[in-house]
Amino acid sequence: TAHEGIEVYKSKMPGSDKIVQELCNIEKKTFPKHMSMTETLDKEMKKPNSTLLFARDPNNKQELAGFVMFSCHSRAGTITKLAVRDRCRRLGFGRRL
């Protein structure tokens, strides 16, 4: 299915610190420094209308393949950030996220 392997981030989930660390690593490698949200990522994820979905690397379930952060306001949504790890690009992760 289109949602297979996609998980919703929750700050209380097991391994959440490791997940945030991996998200920051992917984000740092994907975007130029001036576009990086690394320092505010945790704060953004705690906003009430923000949601973060992530996908695990199918070849290594301990690593993330990518993530998307978005916010919803009434009937409109905005993608804040979408990033996929280099080696996982062109495999459909961005589309599924």
N, C-alpha and C positions, 0 to 999 in steps of 0.2 A: 504494500500500500504506500501511498505518498507520505504517510506519517511514520512509517517503520523506522526505528532508530532515532527518532526525534524525541527529546525530553524537555520538559519545562523546568527551568532552574528555580529552586527554592532555597533561600538562604539557610534553612535548617536541615537541608538534605545531607546525607552522609557524604563526606568528601567535598563539601562546598568550597572550602578554602583552596583545595587543589584545582577545582573547576575554575574558580575566579583567576587563579594564577595562570592556568592554561589559556583562558580567554584573553588575558592581558598579553601573553606571549604572542598569540595569533594576531591580536590587534596591533601590537607594536611592529610586527613583521609585514603587515598588510598595508598600513597607512603611514604617511609621512608624520613626523613628530608633531607638526603644528595641527594635525587633524586627529591626533590620538586622544582617546578618552580614558586612558589607563588610570590616571589619577582620580577620575570621577566615576569610573565604571560602577563601583560598589554603591555609590550614592545614587546613580541613575537607576540601578536595579531595584532600589528601595522605594522609588516613587510609586504611588498607588496605581497609576494607569500604565506603568511600564511592565512589559513581559519580556523574558529572555528565553529563547529556545536554543538548544544546542544539539549537535549530532556527534556521535562517537565514530571514530575511525573504525571501519569494519575489520581491518587487518590487525588492529590493536585497540581493543575495547577500553584500555586504560587511558587512551589519548583522545582528545577531541578533534573532530574534522573541521568544525566550524560553528558559527553561531549567528543568530539574528536577534537584535533588540528592537522592540517596537513599542509604541504607545497608542492607546485607543481613546478617543474622545467622542462620545455619542456615536455617530454613525461613520466617523472618519478615523483612519489609522495612519500613522506615520512610521516608516522604518527609520530608526535612529542610526543603526549600524548593522552591516552584514559583512561577515568575513569568513573565508574558508582557507584552511592551511594549504600552503603551496602544493604539497604532494597529493592533496585530495581534490584539487581543482579539476574541472572538466569531467567530473564523475557524477554530477547531478545533485550535489549537496546544497548548493545555493538555491536551486529550483525547489528542492524539497523543503528547505527551511522557509 
